[in-house]
Amino acid sequence: MGKLLKGGFIAALVAGSIGMVAVPAAQAVPTPCTGLIANTRIGGDVEVPGGQTCTLSNVIVGNRVVVDPTGRLVMLGTTVAGNLVATQPASIRIDSLGCAGTSCTTPSIVRGTATIDGTTSVPAGFTKNYVCNGTKFNGDSMSLKNSASTAPYDVGGSTCSFGGNSAFGVMRVTGNAGNVSFANNRAGDNIVVNTNTGGGSLVNNHSGGSILCSGNVPAYAASGNSAAFTNQSKLGTC
């Protein structure tokens, strides 16, 4: 090979290599959910756009569910392989399918971290947002925080005819201006209920770590709770 030809070949090879390094990998576009998605599998993220109502019924989501501000999420018997991230959602309903007798055959499952932050309203036809009937949070934490006074929640309480929920890690209820009923839930780690201003109740929950309850004004009514370590909910209020 001649010197000029050889030099040109090497220069082209180097330039091509540089170009290959500089090109970023394509990123998957989330699947938008603006109505009912049922009985299917979605490989990547699902996104609930603002102002839309998304119902996921018997769906397997391969990665995250992301709820944009003012979005409404209904999740029924659905498994999320990644995180659930809801930032200033209008409303949240998480429930199971196939409920009869004393149990539900298809609970909703979040395998990653679940964070519901700043809910502003309630679902159409309901007086409360709710998380119910055997929903499983298999990541390191489930957090319900900063809900408005117009966005009360029932997590495992009277709305849930087939029982409460379970978490592998920590369950947190913090900074909510809306009333929260938190009942019949089991956490593998701590249950943390603090700095809430909407009032609420903490009933028949079990923590594999501690129940840590402080700074709630008005105080939460508490009964029937148990913890492997510290239990700050024994005295009727917390």
Order of alpha helices (4+ residues) and beta strands (2+ residues): alpha-beta-beta-beta-beta-beta-beta-beta-beta-beta-beta-beta-beta-beta-beta-beta-beta-beta-beta-beta-beta-beta-beta-beta-beta-beta-beta-beta
